[in-house]
Amino acid sequence: MSLRNFHAPNRQRGVTLVIVLLLLIVVTLLGLAAMRGSILQERMAGNVAARGIAFQAAESALRVGEEYLRVADPAVPANGCSGGVCAMPVDGGAPAYEAANFWSTAANYRSVALDDDTNLSMLRYSIESLGEGTASAASSGPAECLGAEGDQSGCVGSDGAANVRNYRITAIAQTDNGAQVVLQSTFQMP
């Protein structure tokens, strides 16, 4: 048996080392890009969830406002807002809720109690009078008299229309991370 002698080259070449380092840099950059995309998707999903919570809370505030109108039948101030109920805007005037500091003035809105386990920072509603008008019997309730016995203000006339008071309820909900939803409904009362 003969053993062959292997001779080491006089100079070592480091091409393999350079290629491996370049591949390592490329793989690292690809990993960072994938991680960045994953973090972005996680943030988007969190924002969608927060907006959904705010939307549901604003819907709830609308229902609370409608119930408040039904039960309390609050007096409408001659102008401005009082106790969360606002007067009808002057002809051609902007609605009250469009004012820049509307939601920071306590007389303009009513707050809805927040549970401790929610991540809501604000849940409020405001009621704005839109004046009186008529509604069809189908949309305003029973076809006879809508008011209390002896009260003819909500009775359907011969043309099938009832006298009603119109209101716009605006609700705002904001989560702790800043997702904000504003919803409106129109409400009619005899």
TIRO-2110 file (N, C-alpha, C; in Angstrom, 1 decimal):
// TIRO-2110
0.8, -1.2, 0.0, N, 1, A
0.0, 0.0, 0.0, CA, 1, A
0.9, 1.2, 0.0, C, 1, A
0.4, 2.1, -0.8, N, 2, A
1.2, 3.3, -0.9, CA, 2, A
0.3, 4.5, -0.5, C, 2, A
0.8, 5.3, 0.2, N, 3, A
0.1, 6.5, 0.6, CA, 3, A
0.4, 7.7, -0.3, C, 3, A
-0.5, 8.3, -0.7, N, 4, A
-0.3, 9.5, -1.5, CA, 4, A
-0.1, 10.7, -0.6, C, 4, A
0.8, 11.5, -1.0, N, 5, A
1.0, 12.7, -0.3, CA, 5, A
0.2, 13.8, -0.9, C, 5, A
-0.5, 14.5, 0.0, N, 6, A
-1.3, 15.6, -0.4, CA, 6, A
-0.5, 16.9, -0.1, C, 6, A
-0.3, 17.7, -1.1, N, 7, A
0.4, 18.9, -0.8, CA, 7, A
-0.5, 20.1, -0.7, C, 7, A
-0.3, 20.8, 0.3, N, 8, A
-1.2, 22.0, 0.5, CA, 8, A
-0.7, 23.1, -0.5, C, 8, A
-1.6, 23.8, -1.0, N, 9, A
-1.2, 24.9, -1.9, CA, 9, A
-0.4, 25.9, -1.2, C, 9, A
0.4, 26.6, -1.9, N, 10, A
1.3, 27.6, -1.3, CA, 10, A
0.5, 28.7, -0.7, C, 10, A
-0.6, 29.1, -1.3, N, 11, A
-1.4, 30.2, -0.8, CA, 11, A
-2.8, 29.7, -0.7, C, 11, A
-3.5, 30.0, 0.4, N, 12, A
-4.9, 29.6, 0.6, CA, 12, A
-5.7, 30.7, -0.1, C, 12, A
-6.8, 30.2, -0.7, N, 13, A
-7.7, 31.2, -1.3, CA, 13, A
-9.0, 31.3, -0.5, C, 13, A
-9.5, 32.5, -0.2, N, 14, A
-10.6, 32.8, 0.6, CA, 14, A
-11.9, 33.1, -0.1, C, 14, A
-12.0, 32.6, -1.3, N, 15, A
-13.2, 32.9, -2.1, CA, 15, A
-14.4, 32.2, -1.5, C, 15, A
-14.3, 31.0, -1.0, N, 16, A
-15.4, 30.3, -0.3, CA, 16, A
-15.9, 31.1, 0.9, C, 16, A
-15.0, 31.7, 1.6, N, 17, A
-15.4, 32.4, 2.8, CA, 17, A
-16.2, 33.7, 2.4, C, 17, A
-15.8, 34.4, 1.4, N, 18, A
-16.5, 35.6, 0.9, CA, 18, A
-17.8, 35.2, 0.4, C, 18, A
-18.0, 34.2, -0.4, N, 19, A
-19.3, 33.8, -0.9, CA, 19, A
-20.2, 33.4, 0.2, C, 19, A
-19.8, 32.7, 1.2, N, 20, A
-20.6, 32.3, 2.3, CA, 20, A
-21.1, 33.6, 3.1, C, 20, A
-20.2, 34.5, 3.3, N, 21, A
-20.6, 35.7, 4.0, CA, 21, A
-21.6, 36.5, 3.2, C, 21, A
-21.5, 36.6, 1.9, N, 22, A
-22.5, 37.3, 1.0, CA, 22, A
-23.8, 36.6, 1.1, C, 22, A
-23.8, 35.3, 1.1, N, 23, A
-25.1, 34.5, 1.2, CA, 23, A
-25.7, 34.8, 2.6, C, 23, A
-24.9, 34.8, 3.6, N, 24, A
-25.4, 35.1, 4.9, CA, 24, A
-26.1, 36.5, 5.0, C, 24, A
-25.5, 37.5, 4.4, N, 25, A
-26.1, 38.8, 4.4, CA, 25, A
-27.4, 38.8, 3.6, C, 25, A
-27.5, 38.1, 2.5, N, 26, A
-28.7, 38.1, 1.7, CA, 26, A
-29.8, 37.4, 2.5, C, 26, A
-29.5, 36.3, 3.2, N, 27, A
-30.5, 35.6, 4.0, CA, 27, A
-31.0, 36.4, 5.1, C, 27, A
-30.0, 37.1, 5.8, N, 28, A
-30.4, 38.0, 6.9, CA, 28, A
-31.4, 39.1, 6.4, C, 28, A
-31.1, 39.7, 5.3, N, 29, A
-31.9, 40.8, 4.7, CA, 29, A
-33.3, 40.2, 4.4, C, 29, A
-33.4, 39.1, 3.8, N, 30, A
-34.7, 38.4, 3.5, CA, 30, A
-35.5, 38.2, 4.8, C, 30, A
-34.8, 37.7, 5.9, N, 31, A
-35.4, 37.5, 7.1, CA, 31, A
-36.0, 38.8, 7.8, C, 31, A
-35.2, 39.8, 7.7, N, 32, A
-35.6, 41.1, 8.2, CA, 32, A
-36.9, 41.7, 7.5, C, 32, A
-36.9, 41.5, 6.1, N, 33, A
-38.0, 42.0, 5.3, CA, 33, A
-39.3, 41.2, 5.7, C, 33, A
-39.1, 39.9, 5.9, N, 34, A
-40.3, 39.0, 6.2, CA, 34, A
-40.8, 39.4, 7.6, C, 34, A
-39.9, 39.7, 8.5, N, 35, A
-40.3, 40.0, 9.9, CA, 35, A
-41.0, 41.4, 9.9, C, 35, A
-40.5, 42.3, 9.1, N, 36, A
-41.2, 43.6, 9.0, CA, 36, A
-42.6, 43.5, 8.4, C, 36, A
-42.8, 42.7, 7.4, N, 37, A
-44.1, 42.5, 6.9, CA, 37, A
-45.0, 41.8, 7.9, C, 37, A
-44.5, 40.9, 8.6, N, 38, A
-45.3, 40.2, 9.6, CA, 38, A
-45.8, 41.2, 10.7, C, 38, A
-44.9, 42.1, 11.2, N, 39, A
-45.2, 43.1, 12.2, CA, 39, A
-46.3, 44.0, 11.7, C, 39, A
-46.1, 44.4, 10.4, N, 40, A
-47.1, 45.4, 9.8, CA, 40, A
-48.5, 44.7, 9.7, C, 40, A
-48.6, 43.4, 9.4, N, 41, A
-49.8, 42.7, 9.3, CA, 41, A
-50.5, 42.6, 10.7, C, 41, A
-49.6, 42.4, 11.7, N, 42, A
-50.1, 42.3, 13.1, CA, 42, A
-50.7, 43.7, 13.5, C, 42, A
-50.0, 44.8, 13.2, N, 43, A
-50.6, 46.1, 13.5, CA, 43, A
-51.9, 46.4, 12.8, C, 43, A
-52.0, 46.0, 11.6, N, 44, A
-53.2, 46.2, 10.8, CA, 44, A
-54.4, 45.4, 11.4, C, 44, A
-54.1, 44.2, 11.8, N, 45, A
-55.1, 43.4, 12.4, CA, 45, A
-55.6, 44.0, 13.8, C, 45, A
-54.6, 44.5, 14.5, N, 46, A
-55.0, 45.1, 15.8, CA, 46, A
-55.8, 46.4, 15.6, C, 46, A
-55.5, 47.2, 14.5, N, 47, A
-56.3, 48.4, 14.3, CA, 47, A
-57.7, 48.0, 13.8, C, 47, A
-57.8, 47.0, 13.0, N, 48, A
-59.2, 46.6, 12.6, CA, 48, A
-60.0, 46.1, 13.8, C, 48, A
-59.4, 45.4, 14.7, N, 49, A
-60.1, 44.9, 15.9, CA, 49, A
-60.5, 46.1, 16.7, C, 49, A
-59.6, 47.1, 16.9, N, 50, A
-59.9, 48.3, 17.7, CA, 50, A
-61.1, 49.1, 17.1, C, 50, A
-61.0, 49.2, 15.8, N, 51, A
-62.1, 49.9, 15.1, CA, 51, A
-63.4, 49.2, 15.2, C, 51, A
-63.4, 47.9, 15.2, N, 52, A
-64.6, 47.1, 15.4, CA, 52, A
-65.2, 47.3, 16.8, C, 52, A
-64.4, 47.4, 17.8, N, 53, A
-64.8, 47.6, 19.1, CA, 53, A
-65.4, 49.0, 19.2, C, 53, A
-64.8, 50.0, 18.6, N, 54, A
-65.3, 51.4, 18.7, CA, 54, A
-66.6, 51.5, 17.9, C, 54, A
-66.7, 50.7, 16.8, N, 55, A
-68.0, 50.8, 16.0, CA, 55, A
-69.1, 50.2, 16.9, C, 55, A
-68.9, 49.1, 17.5, N, 56, A
-70.0, 48.5, 18.3, CA, 56, A
-70.3, 49.4, 19.5, C, 56, A
-69.3, 50.0, 20.1, N, 57, A
-69.6, 50.9, 21.2, CA, 57, A
-70.4, 52.1, 20.7, C, 57, A
-70.1, 52.7, 19.6, N, 58, A
-70.8, 53.8, 19.0, CA, 58, A
-72.3, 53.4, 18.7, C, 58, A
-72.5, 52.2, 18.2, N, 59, A
-73.9, 51.7, 18.0, CA, 59, A
-74.6, 51.6, 19.3, C, 59, A
-73.9, 51.1, 20.3, N, 60, A
-74.5, 51.0, 21.6, CA, 60, A
-74.9, 52.4, 22.2, C, 60, A
-74.1, 53.4, 22.0, N, 61, A
-74.3, 54.8, 22.4, CA, 61, A
-75.5, 55.3, 21.7, C, 61, A
-75.7, 55.0, 20.4, N, 62, A
-76.9, 55.5, 19.6, CA, 62, A
-78.1, 54.9, 20.3, C, 62, A
-78.1, 53.6, 20.6, N, 63, A
-79.3, 53.0, 21.2, CA, 63, A
-79.6, 53.6, 22.6, C, 63, A
-78.6, 53.9, 23.3, N, 64, A
-78.8, 54.6, 24.6, CA, 64, A
-79.4, 56.0, 24.4, C, 64, A
-79.0, 56.7, 23.4, N, 65, A
-79.5, 58.0, 23.1, CA, 65, A
-81.0, 57.9, 22.7, C, 65, A
-81.3, 56.9, 21.9, N, 66, A
-82.7, 56.7, 21.4, CA, 66, A
-83.6, 56.4, 22.6, C, 66, A
-83.1, 55.5, 23.5, N, 67, A
-83.9, 55.2, 24.7, CA, 67, A
-84.0, 56.4, 25.6, C, 67, A
-83.0, 57.2, 25.7, N, 68, A
-83.1, 58.4, 26.5, CA, 68, A
-84.2, 59.4, 26.0, C, 68, A
-84.2, 59.5, 24.6, N, 69, A
-85.3, 60.3, 24.0, CA, 69, A
-86.7, 59.7, 24.3, C, 69, A
-86.8, 58.4, 24.2, N, 70, A
-88.1, 57.8, 24.4, CA, 70, A
-88.6, 57.9, 25.8, C, 70, A
-87.7, 57.7, 26.8, N, 71, A
-88.1, 57.7, 28.2, CA, 71, A
-88.2, 59.1, 28.8, C, 71, A
-87.1, 59.9, 28.6, N, 72, A
-87.0, 61.2, 29.3, CA, 72, A
-87.7, 62.3, 28.5, C, 72, A
-87.8, 62.2, 27.2, N, 73, A
-88.4, 63.3, 26.4, CA, 73, A
-87.9, 64.6, 26.8, C, 73, A
-86.6, 64.9, 26.6, N, 74, A
-86.0, 66.1, 27.2, CA, 74, A
-86.4, 67.3, 26.4, C, 74, A
-86.4, 68.4, 27.1, N, 75, A
-86.7, 69.7, 26.5, CA, 75, A
-85.6, 70.2, 25.6, C, 75, A
-85.9, 70.8, 24.5, N, 76, A
-84.9, 71.3, 23.6, CA, 76, A
-84.6, 72.7, 23.9, C, 76, A
-83.3, 73.1, 24.1, N, 77, A
-83.1, 74.5, 24.4, CA, 77, A
-83.4, 75.4, 23.2, C, 77, A
-83.6, 76.7, 23.5, N, 78, A
-83.9, 77.6, 22.4, CA, 78, A
-82.7, 77.8, 21.4, C, 78, A
-81.5, 77.8, 22.0, N, 79, A
-80.3, 77.8, 21.1, CA, 79, A
-79.2, 77.1, 21.9, C, 79, A
-78.1, 76.7, 21.2, N, 80, A
-77.0, 76.0, 21.9, CA, 80, A
-77.4, 74.6, 22.3, C, 80, A
-76.6, 74.2, 23.3, N, 81, A
-76.8, 72.8, 23.8, CA, 81, A
-76.9, 72.8, 25.3, C, 81, A
-77.7, 71.9, 25.9, N, 82, A
-77.8, 71.8, 27.3, CA, 82, A
-78.1, 70.3, 27.6, C, 82, A
-77.3, 69.8, 28.5, N, 83, A
-77.5, 68.4, 28.9, CA, 83, A
-77.5, 67.4, 27.8, C, 83, A
-76.7, 67.6, 26.8, N, 84, A
-76.5, 66.7, 25.6, CA, 84, A
-77.6, 66.9, 24.6, C, 84, A
-78.5, 67.8, 24.7, N, 85, A
-79.6, 68.1, 23.8, CA, 85, A
-79.3, 69.5, 23.1, C, 85, A
-79.3, 69.5, 21.8, N, 86, A
-78.9, 70.7, 21.1, CA, 86, A
-80.1, 71.3, 20.3, C, 86, A
-80.2, 72.6, 20.2, N, 87, A
-81.2, 73.2, 19.4, CA, 87, A
-81.0, 73.0, 17.9, C, 87, A
-82.1, 73.2, 17.2, N, 88, A
-82.0, 73.0, 15.7, CA, 88, A
-81.0, 74.0, 15.2, C, 88, A
-80.2, 73.7, 14.2, N, 89, A
-79.3, 74.6, 13.6, CA, 89, A
-80.0, 75.8, 12.9, C, 89, A
-79.5, 76.9, 12.9, N, 90, A
-80.1, 78.1, 12.2, CA, 90, A
-80.0, 77.8, 10.7, C, 90, A
-81.0, 78.3, 10.0, N, 91, A
-81.0, 78.1, 8.5, CA, 91, A
-79.6, 78.3, 7.9, C, 91, A
-79.2, 77.3, 7.2, N, 92, A
-77.9, 77.4, 6.5, CA, 92, A
-76.7, 77.2, 7.5, C, 92, A
-76.9, 77.1, 8.8, N, 93, A
-75.8, 76.9, 9.7, CA, 93, A
-75.4, 75.4, 9.8, C, 93, A
-74.2, 75.3, 10.2, N, 94, A
-73.6, 73.9, 10.3, CA, 94, A
-74.2, 73.2, 11.6, C, 94, A
-74.3, 71.9, 11.5, N, 95, A
-74.8, 71.2, 12.7, CA, 95, A
-73.8, 71.4, 13.8, C, 95, A
-74.4, 71.3, 15.0, N, 96, A
-73.6, 71.6, 16.2, CA, 96, A
-72.4, 70.7, 16.4, C, 96, A
-72.5, 69.4, 16.0, N, 97, A
-71.5, 68.4, 16.2, CA, 97, A
-70.3, 68.6, 15.3, C, 97, A
-70.4, 69.5, 14.3, N, 98, A
-69.3, 69.8, 13.4, CA, 98, A
-68.3, 70.8, 14.0, C, 98, A
-68.6, 71.5, 15.1, N, 99, A
-67.8, 72.5, 15.7, CA, 99, A
-66.5, 71.8, 16.2, C, 99, A
-65.4, 72.5, 16.1, N, 100, A
-64.1, 71.9, 16.5, CA, 100, A
-64.0, 71.4, 17.9, C, 100, A
-64.5, 72.1, 18.9, N, 101, A
-64.4, 71.7, 20.3, CA, 101, A
-65.7, 71.1, 20.8, C, 101, A
-66.6, 70.7, 20.0, N, 102, A
-67.9, 70.2, 20.4, CA, 102, A
-67.8, 69.1, 21.4, C, 102, A
-67.0, 68.1, 21.2, N, 103, A
-66.9, 66.9, 22.1, CA, 103, A
-66.1, 67.2, 23.4, C, 103, A
-65.5, 68.4, 23.5, N, 104, A
-64.8, 68.7, 24.7, CA, 104, A
-65.6, 69.6, 25.7, C, 104, A
-66.8, 70.0, 25.3, N, 105, A
-67.6, 70.8, 26.1, CA, 105, A
-68.7, 70.0, 26.7, C, 105, A
-68.8, 69.8, 28.0, N, 106, A
-69.6, 68.9, 28.7, CA, 106, A
-71.1, 69.1, 28.4, C, 106, A
-71.6, 70.3, 28.2, N, 107, A
-73.0, 70.6, 28.0, CA, 107, A
-73.5, 70.1, 26.6, C, 107, A
-72.6, 69.8, 25.7, N, 108, A
-72.9, 69.4, 24.4, CA, 108, A
-73.3, 67.9, 24.3, C, 108, A
-72.9, 67.1, 25.2, N, 109, A
-73.0, 65.6, 25.0, CA, 109, A
-73.4, 65.0, 26.4, C, 109, A
-73.8, 63.7, 26.2, N, 110, A
-74.1, 62.9, 27.4, CA, 110, A
-73.1, 61.7, 27.3, C, 110, A
-72.5, 61.4, 28.4, N, 111, A
-71.5, 60.3, 28.5, CA, 111, A
-72.2, 59.0, 28.8, C, 111, A
-71.7, 57.9, 28.2, N, 112, A
-72.2, 56.6, 28.5, CA, 112, A
-71.2, 55.9, 29.4, C, 112, A
-71.7, 55.2, 30.4, N, 113, A
-70.8, 54.6, 31.4, CA, 113, A
-69.9, 53.5, 30.7, C, 113, A
-68.7, 53.5, 31.0, N, 114, A
-67.7, 52.5, 30.4, CA, 114, A
-67.4, 51.4, 31.4, C, 114, A
-67.4, 50.2, 30.9, N, 115, A
-67.0, 49.0, 31.8, CA, 115, A
-65.5, 49.1, 32.0, C, 115, A
-65.0, 48.6, 33.1, N, 116, A
-63.6, 48.6, 33.4, CA, 116, A
-62.8, 47.7, 32.4, C, 116, A
-63.4, 46.7, 31.9, N, 117, A
-62.7, 45.7, 31.0, CA, 117, A
-62.6, 46.1, 29.6, C, 117, A
-63.2, 47.3, 29.2, N, 118, A
-63.1, 47.8, 27.8, CA, 118, A
-61.9, 48.6, 27.6, C, 118, A
-61.4, 48.8, 26.4, N, 119, A
-60.3, 49.6, 26.2, CA, 119, A
-60.8, 50.9, 25.5, C, 119, A
-62.0, 51.4, 25.9, N, 120, A
-62.5, 52.6, 25.4, CA, 120, A
-62.1, 53.8, 26.2, C, 120, A
-61.7, 54.9, 25.6, N, 121, A
-61.4, 56.1, 26.4, CA, 121, A
-62.5, 57.1, 26.3, C, 121, A
-63.4, 57.0, 25.4, N, 122, A
-64.5, 57.9, 25.3, CA, 122, A
-65.7, 57.3, 24.6, C, 122, A
-66.9, 57.5, 25.2, N, 123, A
-68.2, 57.0, 24.6, CA, 123, A
-69.2, 58.0, 25.0, C, 123, A
-69.6, 58.8, 24.0, N, 124, A
-70.6, 59.9, 24.2, CA, 124, A
-71.6, 60.0, 23.1, C, 124, A
-72.7, 60.7, 23.4, N, 125, A
-73.7, 60.9, 22.3, CA, 125, A
-74.3, 62.3, 22.5, C, 125, A
-74.8, 62.8, 21.4, N, 126, A
-75.5, 64.1, 21.5, CA, 126, A
-76.8, 64.0, 20.7, C, 126, A
-77.8, 64.7, 21.1, N, 127, A
-79.1, 64.7, 20.5, CA, 127, A
-79.3, 66.1, 19.9, C, 127, A
-79.7, 66.2, 18.6, N, 128, A
-79.9, 67.5, 18.0, CA, 128, A
-81.3, 67.5, 17.4, C, 128, A
-82.0, 68.6, 17.8, N, 129, A
-83.4, 68.7, 17.2, CA, 129, A
-83.3, 69.1, 15.8, C, 129, A
-84.2, 68.4, 15.0, N, 130, A
-84.3, 68.8, 13.5, CA, 130, A
-85.6, 69.4, 13.2, C, 130, A
-86.4, 69.7, 14.3, N, 131, A
-87.7, 70.3, 14.1, CA, 131, A
-88.8, 69.3, 13.9, C, 131, A
-90.0, 69.8, 13.7, N, 132, A
-91.2, 69.0, 13.5, CA, 132, A
-91.5, 68.7, 12.1, C, 132, A
-92.1, 67.6, 11.8, N, 133, A
-92.5, 67.3, 10.5, CA, 133, A
-93.6, 66.2, 10.5, C, 133, A
-93.8, 65.5, 9.4, N, 134, A
-94.7, 64.4, 9.3, CA, 134, A
-94.0, 63.2, 8.9, C, 134, A
-94.6, 62.1, 9.3, N, 135, A
-94.1, 60.8, 8.9, CA, 135, A
-95.3, 59.9, 8.5, C, 135, A
-95.0, 58.9, 7.7, N, 136, A
-96.1, 58.1, 7.3, CA, 136, A
-96.5, 57.2, 8.4, C, 136, A
-97.7, 56.6, 8.4, N, 137, A
-98.2, 55.8, 9.5, CA, 137, A
-97.3, 54.5, 9.6, C, 137, A
-96.8, 54.1, 8.5, N, 138, A
-96.0, 52.8, 8.5, CA, 138, A
-94.7, 53.0, 9.3, C, 138, A
-94.1, 54.2, 9.2, N, 139, A
-92.8, 54.4, 9.8, CA, 139, A
-92.9, 54.9, 11.2, C, 139, A
-94.1, 55.4, 11.6, N, 140, A
-94.2, 56.1, 12.9, CA, 140, A
-94.9, 55.2, 14.0, C, 140, A
-95.4, 54.1, 13.6, N, 141, A
-96.1, 53.2, 14.6, CA, 141, A
-97.5, 52.9, 14.2, C, 141, A
-98.3, 52.7, 15.2, N, 142, A
-99.7, 52.3, 15.0, CA, 142, A
-100.5, 53.3, 14.2, C, 142, A
-101.5, 52.8, 13.5, N, 143, A
-102.2, 53.7, 12.6, CA, 143, A
-103.2, 54.6, 13.3, C, 143, A
-103.4, 54.4, 14.6, N, 144, A
-104.4, 55.2, 15.3, CA, 144, A
-103.7, 56.4, 15.9, C, 144, A
-103.7, 56.6, 17.2, N, 145, A
-103.1, 57.7, 17.9, CA, 145, A
-101.8, 57.3, 18.5, C, 145, A
-100.8, 58.0, 18.2, N, 146, A
-99.4, 57.7, 18.8, CA, 146, A
-99.2, 58.3, 20.1, C, 146, A
-99.9, 59.3, 20.5, N, 147, A
-99.7, 60.0, 21.8, CA, 147, A
-100.5, 59.3, 22.9, C, 147, A
-100.4, 59.9, 24.1, N, 148, A
-101.2, 59.4, 25.2, CA, 148, A
-102.6, 59.6, 25.0, C, 148, A
-103.5, 59.0, 25.7, N, 149, A
-104.9, 59.1, 25.6, CA, 149, A
-105.3, 60.6, 25.8, C, 149, A
-106.0, 61.2, 24.8, N, 150, A
-106.4, 62.6, 24.9, CA, 150, A
-105.4, 63.5, 24.2, C, 150, A
-104.2, 63.0, 24.0, N, 151, A
-103.2, 63.8, 23.3, CA, 151, A
-103.3, 63.5, 21.8, C, 151, A
-103.7, 64.5, 21.0, N, 152, A
-103.9, 64.3, 19.6, CA, 152, A
-102.6, 64.7, 18.8, C, 152, A
-101.5, 65.1, 19.4, N, 153, A
-100.4, 65.5, 18.7, CA, 153, A
-99.7, 64.4, 17.8, C, 153, A
-99.9, 63.2, 18.2, N, 154, A
-99.3, 62.1, 17.4, CA, 154, A
-100.3, 61.3, 16.6, C, 154, A
-101.5, 61.9, 16.4, N, 155, A
-102.6, 61.1, 15.7, CA, 155, A
-102.4, 61.3, 14.2, C, 155, A
-102.7, 60.2, 13.5, N, 156, A
-102.5, 60.1, 12.1, CA, 156, A
-103.7, 60.9, 11.4, C, 156, A
-103.4, 61.8, 10.5, N, 157, A
-104.4, 62.6, 9.9, CA, 157, A
-105.1, 61.8, 8.7, C, 157, A
-106.0, 62.4, 8.0, N, 158, A
-106.7, 61.8, 6.9, CA, 158, A
-105.7, 61.4, 5.8, C, 158, A
-104.6, 62.1, 5.7, N, 159, A
-103.7, 61.8, 4.6, CA, 159, A
-102.7, 60.7, 4.9, C, 159, A
-102.9, 60.1, 6.1, N, 160, A
-102.0, 59.0, 6.5, CA, 160, A
-100.7, 59.5, 7.1, C, 160, A
-100.5, 60.8, 7.4, N, 161, A
-99.3, 61.3, 8.0, CA, 161, A
-99.5, 61.7, 9.4, C, 161, A
-98.5, 61.5, 10.2, N, 162, A
-98.5, 61.8, 11.7, CA, 162, A
-97.5, 63.0, 11.9, C, 162, A
-97.9, 63.8, 12.9, N, 163, A
-97.0, 64.9, 13.3, CA, 163, A
-95.9, 64.2, 14.2, C, 163, A
-94.7, 64.5, 13.9, N, 164, A
-93.5, 63.9, 14.7, CA, 164, A
-92.5, 65.0, 14.9, C, 164, A
-91.7, 64.8, 15.9, N, 165, A
-90.5, 65.6, 16.2, CA, 165, A
-89.3, 64.8, 15.7, C, 165, A
-88.4, 65.4, 14.9, N, 166, A
-87.3, 64.7, 14.4, CA, 166, A
-86.0, 65.1, 15.1, C, 166, A
-85.2, 64.1, 15.3, N, 167, A
-83.9, 64.3, 16.1, CA, 167, A
-82.8, 63.6, 15.3, C, 167, A
-81.6, 64.2, 15.4, N, 168, A
-80.4, 63.5, 14.9, CA, 168, A
-79.6, 63.1, 16.1, C, 168, A
-79.2, 61.9, 16.3, N, 169, A
-78.4, 61.4, 17.4, CA, 169, A
-77.0, 61.1, 16.8, C, 169, A
-76.0, 61.7, 17.4, N, 170, A
-74.6, 61.5, 17.0, CA, 170, A
-73.9, 60.9, 18.1, C, 170, A
-73.2, 59.8, 17.8, N, 171, A
-72.4, 59.1, 18.9, CA, 171, A
-71.0, 59.0, 18.5, C, 171, A
-70.1, 59.1, 19.4, N, 172, A
-68.7, 58.9, 19.2, CA, 172, A
-68.1, 58.0, 20.2, C, 172, A
-67.2, 57.1, 19.7, N, 173, A
-66.5, 56.1, 20.5, CA, 173, A
-65.0, 56.2, 20.1, C, 173, A
-64.2, 56.2, 21.1, N, 174, A
-62.7, 56.2, 20.9, CA, 174, A
-62.1, 55.2, 21.8, C, 174, A
-61.2, 54.4, 21.2, N, 175, A
-60.4, 53.4, 22.0, CA, 175, A
-59.2, 54.0, 22.5, C, 175, A
-58.5, 53.3, 23.4, N, 176, A
-57.3, 53.8, 24.0, CA, 176, A
-56.2, 54.0, 23.0, C, 176, A
-56.2, 53.2, 22.0, N, 177, A
-55.1, 53.4, 21.0, CA, 177, A
-55.5, 54.3, 19.9, C, 177, A
-56.6, 55.1, 20.0, N, 178, A
-56.9, 56.1, 19.1, CA, 178, A
-57.9, 55.8, 18.0, C, 178, A
-58.4, 54.6, 17.9, N, 179, A
-59.4, 54.3, 16.8, CA, 179, A
-60.7, 55.0, 17.2, C, 179, A
-61.2, 55.8, 16.3, N, 180, A
-62.4, 56.6, 16.6, CA, 180, A
-63.5, 56.3, 15.6, C, 180, A
-64.7, 56.2, 16.0, N, 181, A
-65.9, 56.0, 15.1, CA, 181, A
-67.0, 57.0, 15.5, C, 181, A
-67.5, 57.6, 14.5, N, 182, A
-68.7, 58.5, 14.7, CA, 182, A
-69.8, 58.0, 13.9, C, 182, A
-71.0, 57.7, 14.6, N, 183, A
-72.2, 57.2, 13.9, CA, 183, A
-73.3, 58.2, 14.2, C, 183, A
-74.3, 58.2, 13.2, N, 184, A
-75.5, 59.0, 13.4, CA, 184, A
-76.7, 58.2, 13.1, C, 184, A
-77.8, 58.6, 13.7, N, 185, A
-79.1, 58.0, 13.4, CA, 185, A
-80.1, 59.2, 13.5, C, 185, A
-81.2, 59.0, 12.7, N, 186, A
-82.3, 59.9, 12.8, CA, 186, A
-83.4, 59.3, 13.5, C, 186, A
-84.0, 60.0, 14.4, N, 187, A
-85.0, 59.4, 15.3, CA, 187, A
-86.3, 60.3, 15.3, C, 187, A
-87.4, 59.7, 15.2, N, 188, A
-88.7, 60.4, 15.2, CA, 188, A
-89.5, 60.0, 16.4, C, 188, A
-90.1, 61.1, 17.0, N, 189, A
-91.0, 60.9, 18.2, CA, 189, A
-92.3, 61.6, 17.9, C, 189, A
-93.4, 61.0, 18.4, N, 190, A
-94.7, 61.7, 18.3, CA, 190, A
-94.8, 62.9, 19.2, C, 190, A
END
